[in-house]
Amino acid sequence: MVIGAHVILYTRDAEADRAFLRDVLGFEHVDAGGGWLIFKLPPAEVATHPTEGEPGVELYLMCEDLAQTLLDLEDKGVQVSRAIEEQRWGLLAAIRLPSGTELPLYEPRHPTAYDISP
């Protein structure tokens, strides 16, 4: 029934952020026409969390080694906007996209679902 997920990043500088995803993160992509790039993401998972506030959706990129990933990204000129913080579920940090949008990264310390075999 469901064949995948499509994530949309709304940004004030789509061209710069597309170049970042393509050139810095190295995500493979297809051109849907007119330079409108759609990127292949690594394996993914979705979780449902309760909230007392407004319902919403968040995107986090997962890393096996968050500290090394941040060092590698800094070497490419990427700004780390939030240093690594210990959470009960893993390590959390964030980087700044060229548009100014913050993109969280985390190293899970919980079982992951993306590698479950059918």
Residue frames relative to the residue before (quaternion, step in Angstrom):
aa qw qx qy qz dx dy dz
M 1.0000 0.0000 0.0000 0.0000 0.00 0.00 0.00
V 0.7785 0.1816 -0.1032 0.5919 3.64 0.60 -1.08
I 0.2060 -0.8187 0.5287 0.0888 3.59 -0.79 1.01
G 0.7982 -0.1144 0.0876 0.5849 3.60 1.23 -0.19
A 0.3880 -0.6745 0.5633 0.2779 3.53 -1.33 -0.28
H 0.1781 -0.7574 0.6202 0.0999 3.56 -1.13 0.70
V 0.1447 -0.7928 0.5909 0.0378 3.57 -0.60 1.18
I 0.1484 -0.7802 0.6024 0.0800 3.58 -0.99 0.83
L 0.1660 -0.7479 0.6355 0.0959 3.56 -0.95 0.95
Y 0.1939 -0.7569 0.6129 0.1177 3.59 -0.58 1.09
T 0.0375 0.8273 -0.5472 0.1219 3.55 -0.62 1.17
R 0.4943 -0.6616 0.4818 0.2931 3.56 -1.20 0.51
D 0.7686 0.1817 -0.1311 0.5992 3.61 1.29 -0.18
A 0.1494 -0.8463 0.5078 0.0598 3.55 0.41 1.29
E 0.6293 0.5450 -0.3469 0.4320 3.61 0.94 -0.79
A 0.6836 0.4794 -0.2887 0.4685 3.59 0.85 -0.94
D 0.6857 0.4719 -0.2961 0.4685 3.59 0.92 -0.83
R 0.6016 0.5295 -0.3596 0.4779 3.62 1.10 -0.58
A 0.6461 0.5080 -0.3171 0.4733 3.58 0.96 -0.84
F 0.6250 0.5394 -0.3288 0.4586 3.59 1.03 -0.77
L 0.6777 0.4828 -0.2955 0.4695 3.59 0.84 -0.96
R 0.6832 0.4826 -0.2741 0.4745 3.57 1.02 -0.84
D 0.8127 0.3455 -0.1481 0.4451 3.58 0.61 -1.17
V 0.7394 0.3957 -0.2307 0.4935 3.60 0.95 -0.80
L 0.7574 0.3360 -0.2055 0.5208 3.59 0.80 -0.96
G 0.3817 -0.7734 0.4439 0.2430 3.58 1.24 -0.26
F 0.3093 0.7603 -0.5186 0.2394 3.60 1.12 0.53
E 0.4308 -0.6656 0.5471 0.2683 3.56 -0.94 0.92
H 0.0566 -0.8219 0.5666 -0.0150 3.57 -1.11 0.61
V 0.2513 -0.6862 0.6467 0.2188 3.47 -1.44 0.12
D 0.3652 -0.6868 0.5777 0.2474 3.55 -1.22 0.52
A 0.2608 -0.7949 0.5335 0.1248 3.56 -0.50 1.20
G 0.7100 -0.4000 0.2352 0.5298 3.55 1.33 0.09
G 0.8575 0.1110 -0.0924 0.4938 3.54 -0.95 0.90
G 0.6722 -0.5027 0.3023 0.4518 3.58 1.12 0.58
W 0.4548 0.6634 -0.4595 0.3768 3.57 1.28 0.24
L 0.1201 -0.8420 0.5251 0.0293 3.57 0.01 1.32
I 0.1132 -0.7415 0.6582 0.0644 3.53 -1.12 0.83
F 0.2556 -0.8274 0.4937 0.0796 3.54 -0.63 1.22
K 0.4245 -0.6439 0.5786 0.2654 3.49 -1.19 0.75
L 0.2243 -0.7780 0.5744 0.1201 3.55 -0.84 0.98
P 0.5713 -0.5383 0.4676 0.4065 3.54 -1.25 0.30
P 0.7138 -0.3847 0.3104 0.4962 3.62 -1.22 0.07
A 0.1572 -0.8121 0.5609 0.0347 3.55 -1.04 0.80
E 0.1029 -0.7483 0.6469 0.1047 3.49 -1.39 0.15
V 0.2301 -0.7574 0.5931 0.1471 3.58 -1.23 0.35
A 0.1071 -0.7788 0.6164 0.0462 3.56 -1.06 0.81
T 0.2584 -0.7409 0.5985 0.1617 3.56 -1.20 0.54
H 0.0727 -0.8121 0.5788 -0.0154 3.55 -0.65 1.18
P 0.4537 -0.6566 0.5131 0.3156 3.61 -1.05 0.65
T 0.0460 -0.7929 0.6067 0.0344 3.57 -1.20 0.51
E 0.3517 -0.6923 0.5860 0.2316 3.53 -1.21 0.59
G 0.6589 0.5035 -0.2942 0.4751 3.57 1.28 -0.41
E 0.7660 -0.3098 0.2682 0.4953 3.53 -1.25 -0.52
P 0.4742 -0.6424 0.5069 0.3246 3.62 -0.94 0.77
G 0.1077 0.8044 -0.5776 0.0883 3.58 -1.09 0.58
V 0.3790 -0.6804 0.5757 0.2489 3.52 -1.38 -0.12
E 0.0843 -0.7839 0.6138 0.0412 3.58 -1.03 0.78
L 0.2236 -0.7495 0.6083 0.1348 3.55 -1.23 0.55
Y 0.0026 0.7615 -0.6476 0.0266 3.55 -0.93 0.99
L 0.2659 -0.7152 0.6142 0.2012 3.58 -1.05 0.71
M 0.3059 -0.7732 0.5346 0.1511 3.57 -0.86 1.01
C 0.1287 -0.7860 0.6040 0.0288 3.56 -1.09 0.84
E 0.4772 -0.6491 0.5074 0.3058 3.56 -1.14 0.64
D 0.7814 0.0811 -0.0099 0.6186 3.59 1.06 -0.82
L 0.2554 -0.8256 0.4854 0.1328 3.56 0.07 1.33
A 0.6393 0.5345 -0.3347 0.4400 3.60 0.90 -0.86
Q 0.6884 0.4667 -0.2852 0.4765 3.60 0.86 -0.92
T 0.6180 0.5450 -0.3418 0.4519 3.58 1.01 -0.77
L 0.6670 0.4931 -0.3052 0.4677 3.59 0.91 -0.87
L 0.6306 0.5187 -0.3358 0.4696 3.60 1.00 -0.76
D 0.6525 0.5123 -0.3102 0.4643 3.59 0.94 -0.89
L 0.6777 0.4852 -0.2926 0.4688 3.58 0.95 -0.84
E 0.6227 0.5290 -0.3363 0.4682 3.59 1.03 -0.74
D 0.6196 0.5399 -0.3347 0.4610 3.59 1.07 -0.73
K 0.6911 0.4359 -0.2648 0.5120 3.59 1.20 -0.50
G 0.6168 -0.5938 0.3276 0.3996 3.59 1.27 0.23
V 0.4513 0.6870 -0.4555 0.3417 3.58 1.25 0.22
Q 0.3775 -0.7213 0.5393 0.2155 3.56 -1.01 0.90
V 0.2740 -0.7101 0.6236 0.1785 3.57 -0.93 0.95
S 0.2115 -0.8236 0.5189 0.0875 3.58 -0.50 1.19
R 0.7652 0.1138 -0.0969 0.6262 3.59 1.25 -0.37
A 0.4022 -0.7165 0.5242 0.2236 3.55 -0.74 1.11
I 0.6711 -0.5045 0.3616 0.4055 3.55 -1.27 0.38
E 0.0507 -0.7648 0.6423 -0.0046 3.51 -1.00 1.01
E 0.4119 -0.6829 0.5479 0.2526 3.55 -1.07 0.78
Q 0.0614 -0.7618 0.6447 0.0162 3.55 -0.91 1.01
R 0.6314 -0.5370 0.3692 0.4204 3.61 -1.14 0.29
W 0.7265 0.4214 -0.2185 0.4969 3.60 1.20 -0.52
G 0.7951 -0.2065 0.1280 0.5557 3.61 1.24 -0.07
L 0.5953 -0.5276 0.4497 0.4062 3.54 -1.29 -0.41
L 0.1193 -0.8101 0.5739 0.0138 3.57 -0.91 0.96
A 0.1053 0.7461 -0.6529 0.0766 3.57 -1.11 0.81
A 0.1924 -0.7727 0.5849 0.1540 3.57 -1.26 -0.11
I 0.2281 -0.7371 0.6198 0.1433 3.51 -1.28 0.56
R 0.4164 -0.6877 0.5388 0.2516 3.55 -1.29 0.37
L 0.3425 -0.7174 0.5715 0.2036 3.57 -0.83 1.01
P 0.6768 -0.4971 0.3355 0.4269 3.63 -1.15 0.37
S 0.6473 0.5286 -0.3144 0.4501 3.61 1.11 -0.66
G 0.5694 -0.5747 0.3927 0.4374 3.58 1.25 -0.37
T 0.5010 0.6562 -0.4171 0.3800 3.56 1.28 -0.24
E 0.3375 -0.7284 0.5574 0.2117 3.56 -0.98 0.81
L 0.1198 -0.7826 0.6098 0.0369 3.56 -0.97 0.95
P 0.2878 -0.7820 0.5275 0.1657 3.60 -0.45 1.17
L 0.1309 -0.7412 0.6549 0.0674 3.53 -1.24 0.72
Y 0.0593 0.8154 -0.5758 -0.0021 3.56 -1.05 0.59
E 0.3332 -0.6868 0.6173 0.1906 3.46 -1.37 0.57
P 0.3035 -0.7951 0.4915 0.1847 3.59 -0.30 1.19
R 0.1574 -0.7480 0.6385 0.0892 3.50 -1.20 0.71
H 0.5843 0.5211 -0.3588 0.5082 3.54 1.23 0.58
P 0.6223 -0.4969 0.4030 0.4510 3.61 -1.16 0.22
T 0.2643 -0.7674 0.5642 0.1511 3.57 -1.00 0.79
A 0.3919 -0.7355 0.5109 0.2108 3.56 -1.14 0.67
Y 0.5710 0.6578 -0.3804 0.3108 3.62 1.10 -0.51
D 0.7400 0.3923 -0.2477 0.4869 3.59 1.14 -0.32
I 0.3515 0.7279 -0.5071 0.2991 3.58 1.22 0.42
S 0.3122 -0.7401 0.5638 0.1923 3.58 -0.85 0.93
P 0.5252 -0.6444 0.4466 0.3309 3.59 -1.02 0.74
